[in-house]
Amino acid sequence: MHTRRTVLSSLLLATSLPLGLASVALAGNDNRPPPREPPAEAFTACRDKQAGDTCQVVMHETTIVGQCAAIPDGRLACRPDQPPPHRQPPAEAFTACKDKQTGDICQVVMHDATIAGQCAAIPDGRLACRPDQPPPREPPAEAFAACKDKQADNACSVKLPDQTIAGRCILAHDNRLFCLPEHMPQPPREE
């Protein structure tokens, strides 16, 4: 079962990522989505602290040490001292760049989708196919369940333990319907 924060985060990511990608593409930069807001635990770790103070956050049974730093809206959040480790590309990404060079065009077929990209070196020096566009984020299961037995543009709602989020059913990238919130829910603020 998803927690309220997980569902809200997934809804935010799944529904705001296409808008973020569109704005990035229009701005003409390097196709990266805008940075995500830190998790609530990062704000809690800096409560009653000042910028530059040492902090730590425990997430997924891992303790992350960092320093309190202001995000663009002025709130303090714990910024990790070390960046998170990079995930390894799937085996198909390496196969797509076998016998190719950095910058060569490549394609990866995964889950009935063909993903176009360019061969790029990962930190260990091997070449892997890097997608031209980031893969779409999957909405949470609750968003799909809210549109079961409905049609596109029907009203829907996602029920959470402490609130119900109203929206409209729209098609995901794989042609399944999910509930897109009418108003983007905000993650809980730690005061």
C-alpha positions as CSV (number, residue, x, y, z in Angstrom):
1,M,0.0,0.0,0.0
2,H,1.4,3.4,-0.9
3,T,1.8,6.1,1.8
4,R,0.1,9.4,1.2
5,R,3.5,11.0,0.4
6,T,4.4,8.3,-2.1
7,V,1.1,8.6,-3.9
8,L,1.3,12.4,-3.9
9,S,4.9,12.3,-5.1
10,S,4.0,9.8,-7.8
11,L,1.0,11.9,-9.0
12,L,3.2,15.0,-9.0
13,L,6.0,13.4,-11.0
14,A,3.7,11.6,-13.4
15,T,1.6,14.6,-14.2
16,S,4.1,17.4,-14.0
17,L,7.0,15.7,-15.9
18,P,5.4,16.2,-19.4
19,L,4.9,19.8,-18.6
20,G,8.4,20.2,-17.3
21,L,9.8,18.5,-20.4
22,A,7.8,20.8,-22.7
23,S,9.1,23.9,-20.9
24,V,12.7,22.5,-21.0
25,A,12.4,21.8,-24.8
26,L,11.0,25.3,-25.4
27,A,13.9,26.8,-23.4
28,G,16.3,24.9,-25.6
29,N,18.5,23.4,-22.9
30,D,19.8,19.9,-22.5
31,N,16.5,18.0,-22.1
32,R,16.7,17.6,-18.3
33,P,13.5,18.0,-16.3
34,P,13.5,20.7,-13.7
35,P,14.9,19.6,-10.3
36,R,12.5,17.9,-7.9
37,E,11.7,19.3,-4.5
38,P,13.6,17.5,-1.7
39,P,11.6,14.9,0.3
40,A,9.8,16.0,3.5
41,E,12.5,14.2,5.6
42,A,15.1,16.7,4.2
43,F,13.1,19.6,5.5
44,T,12.5,18.0,8.9
45,A,16.3,17.3,9.3
46,C,16.9,21.1,9.1
47,R,14.1,22.2,11.4
48,D,15.6,24.6,14.0
49,K,18.9,24.7,12.1
50,Q,20.8,27.3,10.0
51,A,22.3,27.1,6.5
52,G,25.5,25.2,6.7
53,D,24.6,23.2,9.8
54,T,25.3,19.4,9.6
55,C,22.2,17.3,9.1
56,Q,21.2,13.7,8.4
57,V,18.2,12.0,6.9
58,V,17.3,8.3,7.2
59,M,15.6,7.0,4.0
60,H,15.0,3.5,2.9
61,E,17.2,2.2,5.8
62,T,20.1,4.4,4.7
63,T,21.5,7.3,6.6
64,I,22.4,10.3,4.4
65,V,24.7,13.0,5.9
66,G,24.7,16.5,4.5
67,Q,24.4,20.2,5.2
68,C,21.3,22.4,5.5
69,A,21.0,24.6,2.5
70,A,18.2,26.9,1.2
71,I,16.2,25.8,-1.8
72,P,14.9,28.5,-4.3
73,D,11.8,29.3,-2.1
74,G,14.0,29.9,0.9
75,R,13.2,26.9,3.0
76,L,16.1,24.9,4.4
77,A,16.6,21.2,3.4
78,C,19.3,18.7,4.1
79,R,21.6,18.5,1.0
80,P,23.6,15.3,0.8
81,D,27.4,15.6,1.0
82,Q,27.7,12.8,-1.6
83,P,25.5,12.5,-4.7
84,P,23.4,9.3,-4.9
85,P,25.0,6.5,-6.8
86,H,24.2,6.3,-10.5
87,R,21.9,3.5,-11.6
88,Q,23.3,1.1,-14.1
89,P,21.7,1.2,-17.6
90,P,19.8,-1.9,-18.6
91,A,21.8,-4.6,-20.6
92,E,19.9,-3.6,-23.8
93,A,21.4,-0.1,-23.6
94,F,24.9,-1.6,-23.7
95,T,24.0,-4.0,-26.6
96,A,22.6,-1.1,-28.6
97,C,26.1,0.6,-28.6
98,K,28.2,-2.5,-29.2
99,D,30.7,-1.7,-32.0
100,K,29.7,2.0,-31.9
101,Q,31.3,5.2,-30.8
102,T,30.3,8.1,-28.5
103,G,27.7,10.2,-30.2
104,D,26.5,7.5,-32.6
105,I,22.7,7.1,-32.9
106,C,21.2,4.0,-31.2
107,Q,17.9,2.4,-30.4
108,V,16.8,0.3,-27.5
109,V,13.6,-1.9,-27.6
110,M,12.1,-2.5,-24.2
111,H,8.6,-3.4,-23.1
112,D,7.2,-3.0,-26.7
113,A,8.6,0.5,-27.0
114,T,11.5,1.7,-29.2
115,I,13.6,4.3,-27.4
116,A,15.9,6.4,-29.6
117,G,19.1,7.9,-28.2
118,Q,22.9,8.4,-28.6
119,C,25.8,6.3,-27.4
120,A,27.4,7.9,-24.4
121,A,30.1,6.8,-21.9
122,I,28.9,6.0,-18.4
123,P,31.2,6.7,-15.4
124,D,33.1,3.4,-15.8
125,G,33.9,4.2,-19.5
126,R,31.5,1.7,-21.2
127,L,29.2,2.9,-23.9
128,A,25.4,2.7,-23.4
129,C,22.5,4.1,-25.3
130,R,21.3,7.3,-23.5
131,P,17.7,8.2,-24.4
132,D,17.0,11.4,-26.3
133,Q,14.0,12.0,-24.0
134,P,13.7,10.6,-20.4
135,P,11.2,7.8,-20.1
136,P,7.8,8.8,-18.9
137,R,7.0,8.4,-15.2
138,E,4.4,5.8,-14.4
139,P,1.4,7.2,-12.4
140,P,0.7,5.3,-9.2
141,A,-1.7,2.3,-9.2
142,E,-4.3,4.3,-7.4
143,A,-4.5,6.7,-10.3
144,F,-5.2,3.8,-12.8
145,A,-7.7,2.2,-10.4
146,A,-9.6,5.5,-10.2
147,C,-10.3,5.3,-14.0
148,K,-11.3,1.6,-14.1
149,D,-14.5,1.2,-16.2
150,K,-14.3,4.9,-17.3
151,Q,-13.6,6.7,-20.5
152,A,-11.2,9.4,-21.4
153,D,-12.2,12.8,-20.0
154,N,-14.6,11.3,-17.4
155,A,-14.4,12.8,-13.9
156,C,-12.4,10.7,-11.4
157,S,-10.9,10.9,-7.9
158,V,-8.0,9.3,-6.1
159,K,-8.8,8.5,-2.4
160,L,-6.1,8.9,0.1
161,P,-6.3,8.4,3.9
162,D,-6.8,12.1,4.6
163,Q,-8.2,13.5,1.4
164,T,-9.6,12.9,-2.0
165,I,-8.0,14.3,-5.1
166,A,-10.4,15.1,-8.0
167,G,-9.3,14.9,-11.6
168,R,-10.1,13.7,-15.2
169,C,-9.2,10.4,-16.8
170,I,-6.5,10.7,-19.5
171,L,-4.5,8.2,-21.5
172,A,-1.0,7.3,-20.3
173,H,1.8,6.7,-22.8
174,D,0.8,3.0,-22.9
175,N,-2.9,3.9,-23.7
176,R,-4.2,3.0,-20.2
177,L,-6.4,5.5,-18.5
178,F,-5.3,7.2,-15.3
179,C,-6.7,10.0,-13.1
180,L,-4.9,13.3,-13.7
181,P,-5.5,15.7,-10.8
182,E,-7.3,18.9,-11.7
183,H,-5.1,20.8,-9.3
184,M,-1.7,19.6,-8.6
185,P,-1.5,18.5,-4.9
186,Q,1.3,19.9,-2.9
187,P,3.4,17.7,-0.7
188,P,2.9,18.2,3.0
189,R,5.0,21.1,4.3
190,E,7.0,20.7,7.4
191,E,6.6,23.9,9.5
